[in-house]
Amino acid sequence: MNHMLPRTNKSGFSLIELLVVIGIISTLLLVGVSALVSYYRIQTFNVAVAEVVTMLQTAKSYSQSQVTTCPTGKKLTGYLATFWNPQGKGYSLSIECDGQVERIIEAKNLPDNITFGQLVSMKFDLLTGQIVAGSNTITIKGYNRCQNIVINPLGGISLEEANKGCTP
């Protein structure tokens, strides 16, 4: 008679199998988080550029329609888009009366890690919406990307990749 214990089926996974599965899941998670962070940065940059373009279009539209009026006795002379702040992060839209800034209509800051390439100011002419003073190009830098916003002589606003001379 054989008095050996009957062999039982063990169910489950060995330690090595579990470690391999945990390693694969960790690798997939790391790649997924990296892609998500990259996507977030690109979207943050794109939204910042879109908000600046919207503000420029608003300045052009206001200048063409002369929506905002100056206080009594002062003449509306234009709308001023200013990209200011020592850190290159702030921008504003102002109304200009009798050649002086009367009041700020809208002021915003760029998100963290995104800056303007240079500090500029541009004045939009009444009725035409063309730039009559200041630079016609705004460079936005951040997250290893650069984007130029260009206002053509007729007041049209377009985006161009800033590959030449751009160090994010």
C-alpha positions in Angstrom: 0.0 0.0 0.0 1.2 3.4 -0.9 0.6 5.9 1.8 1.4 9.0 -0.2 -0.8 12.0 0.0 -3.0 12.5 -3.0 -1.8 15.2 -5.3 -4.1 18.3 -5.3 -4.4 20.8 -8.1 -3.1 24.2 -7.1 -4.9 27.1 -8.6 -3.4 30.6 -8.9 -0.3 32.2 -10.3 3.3 31.9 -9.3 5.2 34.8 -8.0 7.2 35.2 -11.2 4.0 35.3 -13.3 2.6 38.0 -11.0 5.8 40.1 -11.3 5.8 39.9 -15.1 2.1 41.1 -15.2 2.9 44.0 -12.8 5.9 45.0 -14.9 3.8 45.1 -18.1 1.0 47.1 -16.4 3.6 49.5 -15.0 5.2 50.0 -18.4 1.8 50.7 -20.1 0.8 53.1 -17.3 4.1 55.0 -17.6 3.6 55.4 -21.4 0.0 56.4 -20.9 0.8 59.1 -18.3 3.6 60.5 -20.5 1.3 60.7 -23.5 -1.4 62.4 -21.4 1.1 65.0 -20.0 2.3 65.7 -23.6 -1.3 66.1 -24.8 -2.1 68.5 -21.9 0.9 70.7 -22.7 0.1 70.9 -26.4 -3.6 71.8 -25.6 -2.6 74.4 -23.1 -0.3 76.0 -25.7 -3.0 75.9 -28.4 -5.6 77.4 -26.1 -3.2 80.3 -25.1 -2.6 81.0 -28.8 -6.3 80.9 -29.6 -7.1 83.3 -26.7 -4.5 85.9 -28.0 -5.9 85.5 -31.6 -9.4 86.1 -30.2 -8.3 89.2 -28.4 -6.7 90.5 -31.6 -9.9 89.8 -33.6 -11.9 91.6 -30.9 -9.6 94.7 -31.2 -10.0 94.6 -35.0 -13.8 94.2 -34.7 -14.2 97.0 -32.2 -12.1 99.3 -34.3 -14.2 98.6 -37.4 -17.5 99.0 -35.7 -16.4 101.6 -33.0 -18.4 99.7 -30.4 -16.9 101.3 -27.3 -17.2 105.1 -27.0 -15.0 107.5 -25.2 -16.1 109.7 -22.3 -18.0 112.9 -23.3 -15.7 115.4 -25.1 -13.0 112.9 -26.1 -12.6 111.4 -29.6 -12.0 107.7 -30.1 -8.6 107.3 -31.9 -8.2 103.5 -31.9 -7.9 100.3 -30.0 -4.6 99.2 -28.6 -3.5 95.6 -28.1 -0.5 95.5 -25.7 1.6 92.5 -24.8 3.4 93.6 -21.6 4.7 92.5 -18.3 8.4 92.0 -17.5 7.9 88.2 -17.6 6.2 88.4 -21.0 3.0 86.9 -19.8 0.4 89.7 -19.7 -1.7 91.2 -22.5 -4.5 93.6 -22.7 -7.0 95.4 -25.0 -7.4 99.1 -24.4 -9.5 101.9 -25.8 -7.6 105.0 -26.9 -9.2 108.4 -26.8 -7.5 111.6 -28.0 -4.2 109.6 -28.4 -4.1 108.3 -24.8 -5.2 105.0 -23.2 -8.5 105.7 -21.6 -9.3 102.4 -20.1 -8.5 98.7 -20.3 -11.3 96.7 -21.8 -9.8 93.2 -21.3 -6.6 92.0 -19.6 -5.3 88.4 -19.3 -2.2 86.5 -18.5 -0.7 83.5 -20.3 -0.6 80.1 -18.5 2.5 79.1 -16.7 5.5 78.0 -18.9 4.2 80.1 -21.9 5.5 83.5 -22.7 5.6 86.1 -25.5 8.8 86.2 -27.5 8.9 90.0 -27.4 6.9 92.7 -25.8 4.9 94.6 -28.4 2.0 97.0 -28.8 -0.2 97.4 -31.8 -2.9 100.0 -32.6 -5.8 99.1 -34.8 -7.2 101.9 -37.0 -10.8 102.9 -36.8 -13.1 101.6 -39.6 -10.4 99.6 -41.4 -9.1 97.4 -38.6 -5.6 97.7 -40.0 -2.6 98.1 -37.8 -1.4 101.7 -37.9 1.3 101.5 -35.3 3.4 98.8 -33.7 4.6 95.4 -34.7 2.6 93.1 -36.9 4.0 89.8 -35.4 3.6 88.3 -32.0 5.6 85.2 -31.0 4.3 82.9 -28.3 6.8 80.3 -26.8 6.3 77.4 -24.5 6.6 73.7 -24.0 9.3 73.5 -26.8 6.9 75.1 -29.3 6.8 78.5 -30.9 3.9 80.1 -32.8 3.8 83.4 -34.7 0.6 85.4 -34.9 0.9 87.6 -38.0 -1.5 90.5 -38.8 -1.2 91.4 -42.5 -1.5 94.9 -43.9 -5.3 94.5 -44.4 -5.8 93.4 -40.8 -6.1 89.7 -41.5 -4.8 87.5 -38.7 -3.0 84.2 -39.4 -0.8 81.7 -37.6 2.6 80.6 -38.7 5.0 78.1 -37.2 8.0 80.0 -35.8 10.8 77.6 -36.9 13.5 80.2 -37.8 15.2 81.8 -34.9 12.9 80.4 -32.3 14.3 79.0 -29.1 11.4 77.9 -26.9 
